[in-house]
Amino acid sequence: MNDAEAHPLPPLDGARVHVRGIAGRGLAPLAAAARHLGADVTGCDPRGQPQMRALLRAAGIDQQKQRDPAHLDDGRELVATASAPLDDPEMEAARSAGRLHRRMDLTAAVLAARPGLGVTGSHGKGTVAALAAGAARAAGLDPMSVLGVDAPQLGGAFHSAPGPAIVEVDGSDLAAHFVTCDVATVTNLDDDHPYMPVTVAEEAASVAGFVANARTHVILGPSPRRELIARSARVPVWRIGVDVTARVARQRDEGTVVRIEGPDDGERVEALVRLLGPATSTNAALAYASARALGADPEAAAHGLSAIDRLDRRLEPLGRHRGVWVYDDFGAKHPAAVRGGLLALRRRHPRARIIAVFEPLFGATIRTWGWRYARALRLADLPIILPTVEHPDYPATDDPALCDWFRAIGGAATASATPAAAARLAARRAKTGDVIVGLVQMNQRGVELRELVIAALGQS
C-alpha cells in the first residue's frame, strides 16, 4: 500500500466504500465523514475502540468483525491502512479488481468534497485542528471536523456540519501529497515513526507535495525543515513566528492568555487557551492562522480558541482523587512529547511531585530513542516503567538496547509488570497535591491504566 501511485476514490456522493480497520481512531472519523457526504459505507475491524464503534453506530454505519472478500461483492471500493498485508484474501480481491485504496485516499476524497483545511505534521496536528475548528465555529463558519482525537466541545472526533471541512491529515504512510485542500497547515516535521520504514526525507517530500497542492494559503509552524517545504508552495505562506506570532501574556486559573499578532498590519488579539500542553502559544498561533485563512474574523477566531477545554488523552485532566491530580496522555510515542508533557505539568502544578507511568512503544522505538526517553523521564519525581507494548504488527523483542535504557534510567525509575501493579504503586506513593500521569500510546491500554489509577486511589 506504500507505492507511489495515486488510487483516487470516486466522488463520495453515491460511492460505495468498505473500510478495513474501520473502528480505529484513524479511520472511524473519516468513514463517518464519507457517510455524511453521501457515500454508502460499511466496514470491518476485529479489534477497534469502543469510542469509535459508538461514533460509527451514531453515523448509521454497518460494522463487521470478520474480514471477508465477500464485502466487495457489490463493487465496493476497499480503503485499508498501510499496515494491512497485501496477501490477505480481502486485500487481494480489491487489488485485483483495481479497487484498493489507502486511508489517505479517503482523506483526499473528504477534502475534495468540501472546501477546507488540512492539518498535518509530526506532533500536535490533532490539537491544532481541534482548536482551528473551535475558532472557525465561533466565527460562524460552521465547519465539519474530522479528527484523530475526541474533542467533546466539537461533538467528538467527527462533527457533521455544512461548512468547510477541517481534517487531520496523518502523513505517516507517505501519501500526504495526494491530498488537495484550500488551506494546508504543517505543524512541524520530525522523525516520528522509527518502527516504520519511513525516513524524514521521504516524509518531507510528501508534505512538500501536500503544500504544493494548497489552493489559497499555507501555514507553517516552526521546524528545521520549514524553508525546504515552503519552496513548494504556490500560494501565500504564513510562517508562525514571522507572519503570525504568539507569546504567553499571562497565566490564569482557567488557562493561558496568549497574545497573537496576525498576518494583517495592526492585527493584534488576545486568546485564552484552556488546553494544557507543551506548545501552547505555537498551537494557538497555528490554529488562529488556519481559521483566519479560512476567512474567520480575527476577534471571533481568537475567542473560539477558548471553546476547546479538553481533548481525549491529550494531557487530559481527570480531576482530583483523594487529593491527587490525575492526567492521561497519549504522548508516549516520542521523547519530545514526553518531555513537553511533563514540563507542562510542572508549570501547572509547580509544587507537586509528579509520578509518571510510562509504557514504551515497540522495541524499535526504544532502540532509536532510549537515551532520549531516559532524559525526558527524569523530569518526573517517580517514573514507573511498564513492559514494552506488544502489537501484532510490531512484536516486542528482547533487544539489548531496552536493557541499556533501563540502566540509563538508574535508581530513579521503578519497573512494574502490569498496569494494575503500576496503578497500585502510584497510588501508594502519591500524597495530597501530587500528580499522577499516564504516558501510554496505545489507546485502550491508556484508558485501562487511568481507570486503574483512579480505582487504586479510591482504595488507598
C-alpha positions as CSV (number, residue, x, y, z in Angstrom):
1,M,0.0,0.0,0.0
2,N,3.0,2.3,0.2
3,D,3.6,2.6,-3.6
4,A,4.0,5.9,-5.4
5,E,0.8,5.7,-7.5
6,A,-2.4,7.6,-6.7
7,H,-5.5,5.5,-6.2
8,P,-8.3,8.1,-6.1
9,L,-11.7,7.2,-4.8
10,P,-14.7,8.2,-6.9
11,P,-16.7,11.2,-5.6
12,L,-18.2,10.3,-2.3
13,D,-21.7,11.3,-3.1
14,G,-23.1,8.0,-4.2
15,A,-19.9,6.0,-3.8
16,R,-19.9,2.5,-2.2
17,V,-17.0,2.1,0.2
18,H,-15.8,-0.7,2.6
19,V,-13.3,0.4,5.2
20,R,-10.9,-2.2,6.6
21,G,-9.9,-1.3,10.2
22,I,-12.9,1.0,10.5
23,A,-13.1,1.1,14.3
24,G,-9.7,2.7,14.9
25,R,-9.3,6.4,15.6
26,G,-7.6,6.9,12.2
27,L,-10.4,5.6,10.0
28,A,-13.6,5.8,12.0
29,P,-14.0,9.7,11.8
30,L,-13.1,9.5,8.0
31,A,-15.7,6.8,7.5
32,A,-18.4,8.9,9.3
33,A,-17.4,11.9,7.2
34,A,-17.8,9.9,4.0
35,R,-21.2,8.7,5.1
36,H,-22.2,12.3,5.9
37,L,-21.0,13.3,2.4
38,G,-23.3,10.8,0.7
39,A,-21.3,7.5,0.5
40,D,-22.7,4.1,1.3
41,V,-20.1,3.0,3.9
42,T,-19.6,-0.4,5.5
43,G,-16.5,-1.7,7.4
44,C,-14.8,-4.5,9.3
45,D,-12.4,-4.5,12.3
46,P,-11.6,-7.4,14.5
47,R,-10.4,-5.1,17.3
48,G,-11.4,-1.5,17.3
49,Q,-12.1,1.0,20.0
50,P,-15.4,1.4,21.9
51,Q,-15.5,5.1,21.4
52,M,-15.0,4.7,17.6
53,R,-17.6,1.9,17.4
54,A,-20.1,4.2,19.1
55,L,-19.3,7.0,16.6
56,L,-19.9,4.6,13.7
57,R,-23.2,3.4,15.1
58,A,-24.3,7.0,15.5
59,A,-23.4,7.6,11.9
60,G,-25.5,4.5,10.8
61,I,-22.5,2.5,9.5
62,D,-22.7,-1.3,9.5
63,Q,-19.6,-2.8,11.1
64,Q,-18.4,-6.4,10.9
65,K,-15.6,-8.0,12.9
66,Q,-14.6,-10.6,10.2
67,R,-12.6,-9.7,7.1
68,D,-14.0,-11.3,4.0
69,P,-13.6,-10.8,0.2
70,A,-17.4,-11.0,0.1
71,H,-17.5,-7.5,1.5
72,L,-16.6,-6.3,-2.0
73,D,-19.1,-8.4,-4.0
74,D,-21.3,-5.4,-4.7
75,G,-18.5,-3.5,-6.3
76,R,-17.4,-1.6,-3.2
77,E,-14.1,0.3,-3.1
78,L,-11.8,-1.0,-0.2
79,V,-10.0,1.5,2.0
80,A,-7.2,0.0,4.1
81,T,-4.4,1.2,6.3
82,A,-0.8,1.0,5.1
83,S,0.0,-1.9,7.5
84,A,-2.7,-4.2,6.1
85,P,-1.0,-7.3,4.4
86,L,-1.4,-7.4,0.7
87,D,-1.6,-11.2,0.6
88,D,-4.8,-11.2,2.7
89,P,-7.7,-12.5,0.6
90,E,-9.8,-9.4,1.1
91,M,-6.9,-7.2,0.1
92,E,-6.0,-9.4,-2.9
93,A,-9.6,-9.3,-4.1
94,A,-9.7,-5.5,-4.0
95,R,-6.3,-5.1,-5.6
96,S,-7.0,-7.5,-8.5
97,A,-10.3,-5.6,-9.1
98,G,-8.4,-2.2,-9.1
99,R,-10.4,-1.1,-6.1
100,L,-7.8,-0.9,-3.3
101,H,-7.1,2.4,-1.7
102,R,-5.1,4.0,1.2
103,R,-6.5,5.8,4.2
104,M,-5.1,8.9,2.6
105,D,-7.2,8.4,-0.5
106,L,-10.3,8.6,1.8
107,T,-8.9,11.7,3.4
108,A,-8.4,13.2,-0.1
109,A,-11.9,12.3,-1.1
110,V,-13.4,14.0,2.0
111,L,-11.4,17.2,1.3
112,A,-12.3,17.1,-2.4
113,A,-16.0,17.2,-1.4
114,R,-15.7,20.4,0.6
115,P,-13.5,23.5,0.6
116,G,-11.5,23.4,3.8
117,L,-8.3,23.0,5.8
118,G,-5.9,20.0,6.1
119,V,-3.6,19.9,9.1
120,T,-0.5,17.6,9.1
121,G,2.8,17.3,10.9
122,S,4.7,15.1,13.3
123,H,3.2,16.5,16.6
124,G,0.2,18.5,17.6
125,K,-1.9,18.1,14.4
126,G,-5.0,16.9,16.3
127,T,-4.7,19.7,18.8
128,V,-4.3,22.4,16.1
129,A,-7.1,21.0,14.0
130,A,-9.4,20.9,17.0
131,L,-8.5,24.5,18.1
132,A,-8.9,25.7,14.5
133,A,-12.4,24.1,14.4
134,G,-13.3,25.9,17.6
135,A,-12.1,29.2,16.1
136,A,-13.9,28.6,12.8
137,R,-17.1,27.7,14.6
138,A,-17.0,30.9,16.8
139,A,-16.6,32.9,13.6
140,G,-19.8,31.4,12.2
141,L,-18.2,29.2,9.5
142,D,-20.0,26.1,10.9
143,P,-17.1,23.7,10.0
144,M,-17.3,19.9,9.6
145,S,-14.4,18.5,11.7
146,V,-12.7,15.2,11.1
147,L,-10.1,14.5,13.8
148,G,-7.9,11.7,15.1
149,V,-8.8,12.8,18.7
150,D,-12.1,13.0,20.5
151,A,-12.9,16.7,21.1
152,P,-16.0,16.8,23.4
153,Q,-16.8,20.5,22.7
154,L,-16.9,19.8,19.0
155,G,-19.1,16.7,19.4
156,G,-16.4,14.1,19.2
157,A,-13.8,13.0,16.6
158,F,-16.3,13.8,13.9
159,H,-18.8,16.6,13.7
160,S,-21.2,16.9,10.8
161,A,-21.9,20.5,9.6
162,P,-22.5,22.2,6.2
163,G,-19.4,24.5,6.4
164,P,-15.8,23.9,5.4
165,A,-14.0,20.7,6.2
166,I,-11.3,20.7,8.9
167,V,-9.4,17.5,8.6
168,E,-6.4,16.0,10.4
169,V,-4.1,14.6,7.7
170,D,-1.8,11.8,9.0
171,G,1.1,11.6,6.7
172,S,2.9,8.6,8.3
173,D,2.2,6.5,5.2
174,L,4.0,9.0,2.9
175,A,0.8,9.8,1.0
176,A,0.0,13.4,2.1
177,H,0.9,14.6,-1.4
178,F,-2.3,13.0,-2.7
179,V,-4.4,15.5,-0.7
180,T,-5.6,18.8,-2.0
181,C,-7.2,21.4,0.2
182,D,-7.7,25.2,0.3
183,V,-5.5,25.8,3.4
184,A,-2.6,23.4,4.1
185,T,-1.2,23.7,7.7
186,V,2.0,21.9,8.7
187,T,2.7,21.9,12.5
188,N,6.3,20.6,12.3
189,L,8.3,17.8,10.8
190,D,10.3,15.3,12.8
191,D,11.5,11.7,12.8
192,D,8.3,10.3,14.3
193,H,7.9,6.6,13.3
194,P,11.1,4.7,13.9
195,Y,9.2,1.4,13.8
196,M,8.1,2.1,10.2
197,P,10.2,2.0,7.0
198,V,9.8,5.8,6.7
199,T,12.6,8.4,6.5
200,V,12.4,12.1,7.4
201,A,13.4,13.0,3.9
202,E,10.6,10.9,2.4
203,E,8.1,12.4,4.7
204,A,9.3,15.9,3.9
205,A,8.9,15.2,0.2
206,S,5.4,14.0,0.7
207,V,4.5,17.0,2.9
208,A,6.0,19.3,0.3
209,G,3.6,17.9,-2.2
210,F,0.7,18.5,0.2
211,V,1.9,22.1,0.5
212,A,2.2,22.4,-3.3
213,N,-1.4,21.4,-3.7
214,A,-2.8,24.1,-1.4
215,R,-5.2,26.4,-3.3
216,T,-5.3,29.6,-1.1
217,H,-2.9,29.5,1.9
218,V,-0.1,27.6,3.5
219,I,0.6,27.8,7.3
220,L,3.9,26.5,8.5
221,G,4.9,26.0,12.1
222,P,8.5,26.2,13.4
223,S,10.6,23.3,12.1
224,P,14.2,22.9,10.9
225,R,12.7,21.8,7.5
226,R,10.2,24.7,7.2
227,E,12.0,26.6,4.4
228,L,12.6,23.4,2.4
229,I,8.8,22.7,2.5
230,A,7.9,26.4,1.9
231,R,9.7,26.3,-1.5
232,S,7.0,24.1,-2.8
233,A,4.1,26.5,-2.1
234,R,2.3,28.2,-4.9
235,V,0.1,30.4,-2.7
236,P,0.9,32.8,0.2
237,V,2.8,31.2,3.1
238,W,2.3,32.4,6.7
239,R,5.1,31.3,8.9
240,I,4.5,31.1,12.6
241,G,7.0,33.3,14.4
242,V,7.3,35.6,11.4
243,D,4.0,36.4,9.7
244,V,1.9,35.3,12.7
245,T,3.4,35.5,16.1
246,A,2.2,34.5,19.6
247,R,3.5,34.7,23.1
248,V,2.2,33.9,26.5
249,A,0.9,37.1,28.1
250,R,-0.2,35.7,31.5
251,Q,-1.5,32.7,33.3
252,R,-5.0,32.4,34.7
253,D,-6.6,29.7,36.7
254,E,-8.6,28.5,33.7
255,G,-5.8,28.6,31.2
256,T,-3.1,30.6,29.4
257,V,-3.7,34.0,27.8
258,V,-1.8,34.2,24.5
259,R,-1.2,37.5,22.7
260,I,-1.3,36.9,18.9
261,E,-0.2,39.3,16.1
262,G,-1.9,38.3,12.8
263,P,-0.9,38.5,9.2
264,D,-2.6,41.9,8.6
265,D,-1.0,45.1,9.6
266,G,-2.1,46.1,13.2
267,E,-3.8,42.8,13.8
268,R,-3.5,42.0,17.5
269,V,-5.8,39.9,19.6
270,E,-5.7,38.0,22.9
271,A,-6.9,34.5,23.2
272,L,-7.5,32.2,26.2
273,V,-6.2,28.7,25.6
274,R,-7.7,26.2,28.1
275,L,-5.7,23.2,26.9
276,L,-2.7,22.1,28.8
277,G,0.2,21.2,26.6
278,P,3.9,21.7,25.7
279,A,3.5,24.2,22.8
280,T,0.6,26.4,23.9
281,S,1.5,29.6,22.1
282,T,2.6,27.8,18.9
283,N,-0.5,25.7,18.7
284,A,-2.7,28.7,19.3
285,A,-0.9,30.7,16.5
286,L,-1.2,27.8,14.1
287,A,-5.0,27.3,14.8
288,Y,-5.7,31.0,14.7
289,A,-3.8,31.5,11.4
290,S,-5.6,28.4,9.9
291,A,-9.0,29.8,10.9
292,R,-8.1,33.3,9.5
293,A,-7.0,31.7,6.2
294,L,-10.5,30.1,6.0
295,G,-12.0,33.6,6.4
296,A,-12.7,33.9,10.1
297,D,-12.9,37.3,11.7
298,P,-9.9,37.9,14.0
299,E,-11.7,38.6,17.2
300,A,-14.1,35.7,16.7
301,A,-11.3,33.3,15.9
302,A,-9.4,34.3,19.0
303,H,-12.4,33.9,21.1
304,G,-13.1,30.5,19.6
305,L,-9.8,29.1,20.8
306,S,-11.1,29.1,24.3
307,A,-14.0,26.8,23.4
308,I,-11.8,23.7,23.5
309,D,-11.0,22.9,27.1
310,R,-10.1,19.2,26.8
311,L,-9.1,16.6,24.2
312,D,-9.3,12.9,24.9
313,R,-6.0,11.6,26.2
314,R,-4.0,14.8,25.3
315,L,-2.8,15.7,28.8
316,E,-6.5,15.2,29.7
317,P,-7.3,16.3,33.3
318,L,-9.3,13.6,35.1
319,G,-9.9,15.5,38.2
320,R,-8.6,15.2,41.8
321,H,-9.0,11.9,43.5
322,R,-8.2,11.7,47.2
323,G,-6.3,14.9,46.8
324,V,-4.2,13.6,43.9
325,W,-4.4,15.2,40.4
326,V,-4.7,12.5,37.6
327,Y,-3.9,13.1,34.0
328,D,-3.9,10.8,30.9
329,D,-1.7,11.5,27.9
330,F,-1.2,9.9,24.5
331,G,2.3,11.4,24.2
332,A,4.4,8.3,24.8
333,K,5.2,8.0,21.1
334,H,8.0,10.5,21.0
335,P,10.5,11.7,23.7
336,A,9.8,15.3,22.8
337,A,6.1,14.7,23.7
338,V,7.0,13.0,27.0
339,R,9.4,15.9,27.9
340,G,6.9,18.6,26.8
341,G,4.0,17.0,28.7
342,L,6.0,16.7,31.9
343,L,7.2,20.3,31.6
344,A,3.6,21.5,31.1
345,L,2.5,19.6,34.2
346,R,5.4,21.3,36.1
347,R,4.1,24.7,35.1
348,R,0.5,23.9,36.0
349,H,1.5,22.2,39.4
350,P,4.8,23.8,40.4
351,R,4.7,22.4,44.0
352,A,3.6,18.9,43.2
353,R,5.6,15.8,42.9
354,I,4.9,14.1,39.5
355,I,4.5,10.3,39.3
356,A,4.7,9.2,35.6
357,V,3.6,5.8,34.5
358,F,5.3,5.2,31.1
359,E,4.7,2.4,28.6
360,P,7.4,2.1,25.9
361,L,6.0,1.8,22.4
362,F,7.6,-1.1,20.4
363,G,11.2,-2.3,20.6
364,A,12.2,-0.3,17.6
365,T,11.3,3.0,19.3
366,I,13.4,2.1,22.3
367,R,16.4,1.1,20.1
368,T,16.2,4.6,18.5
369,W,15.3,6.9,21.3
370,G,16.1,5.0,24.6
371,W,18.5,7.6,25.9
372,R,16.1,10.5,25.0
373,Y,13.3,8.8,26.9
374,A,15.6,8.4,29.8
375,R,16.4,12.1,29.9
376,A,12.8,13.1,29.4
377,L,11.5,10.9,32.2
378,R,14.0,12.3,34.7
379,L,11.6,15.3,34.8
380,A,9.3,13.1,36.8
381,D,9.9,12.6,40.5
382,L,9.0,8.9,40.2
383,P,8.9,7.2,36.7
384,I,7.2,3.9,36.8
385,I,8.1,1.8,33.7
386,L,5.8,-0.8,32.1
387,P,6.9,-3.5,29.7
388,T,7.2,-2.7,26.0
389,V,3.9,-2.8,24.1
390,E,3.3,-6.0,22.2
391,H,1.3,-5.5,19.0
392,P,0.5,-7.9,16.2
393,D,2.2,-5.7,13.6
394,Y,5.2,-4.7,15.8
395,P,6.0,-7.6,18.1
396,A,8.1,-6.9,21.2
397,T,11.7,-8.1,21.1
398,D,14.5,-8.9,23.6
399,D,16.7,-6.2,22.1
400,P,19.7,-5.4,24.5
401,A,19.1,-1.7,23.9
402,L,16.0,-1.9,26.1
403,C,18.1,-3.2,29.0
404,D,20.6,-0.5,28.4
405,W,17.7,2.0,28.5
406,F,16.5,0.8,31.9
407,R,20.1,1.0,33.2
408,A,20.3,4.6,31.9
409,I,17.3,5.5,34.0
410,G,19.1,4.2,37.0
411,G,17.7,4.2,40.5
412,A,15.2,6.9,39.7
413,A,12.8,4.5,37.9
414,T,10.8,1.6,39.1
415,A,9.8,-1.3,36.8
416,S,6.2,-2.6,37.0
417,A,5.0,-5.8,35.4
418,T,1.4,-4.8,34.7
419,P,-0.8,-1.7,34.5
420,A,-2.7,-2.8,37.7
421,A,0.6,-3.1,39.6
422,A,1.8,0.3,38.3
423,A,-1.5,1.9,39.4
424,R,-1.3,0.4,42.9
425,L,2.3,1.6,43.2
426,A,1.5,5.1,42.0
427,A,-1.5,5.4,44.4
428,R,0.6,4.2,47.4
429,R,3.4,6.7,46.7
430,A,1.2,9.7,45.9
431,K,0.4,12.3,48.6
432,T,-2.1,15.1,48.7
433,G,-1.3,17.7,46.0
434,D,0.8,15.3,43.9
435,V,0.2,14.5,40.2
436,I,-0.1,11.0,38.6
437,V,0.1,11.0,34.8
438,G,-0.2,8.0,32.4
439,L,2.0,8.2,29.4
440,V,0.7,5.5,27.2
441,Q,0.4,5.4,23.4
442,M,-2.0,2.5,22.7
443,N,-5.5,3.9,23.3
444,Q,-7.1,1.0,25.1
445,R,-4.1,0.5,27.4
446,G,-4.2,4.2,28.3
447,V,-7.9,4.0,29.2
448,E,-7.3,0.9,31.2
449,L,-4.5,2.5,33.1
450,R,-6.3,5.7,34.0
451,E,-9.3,3.7,35.3
452,L,-7.0,1.5,37.4
453,V,-5.2,4.6,38.8
454,I,-8.5,6.2,39.9
455,A,-9.7,3.0,41.4
456,A,-6.4,2.5,43.3
457,L,-6.5,6.0,44.7
458,G,-10.1,5.3,45.9
459,Q,-8.8,2.3,47.8
460,S,-5.7,3.8,49.2
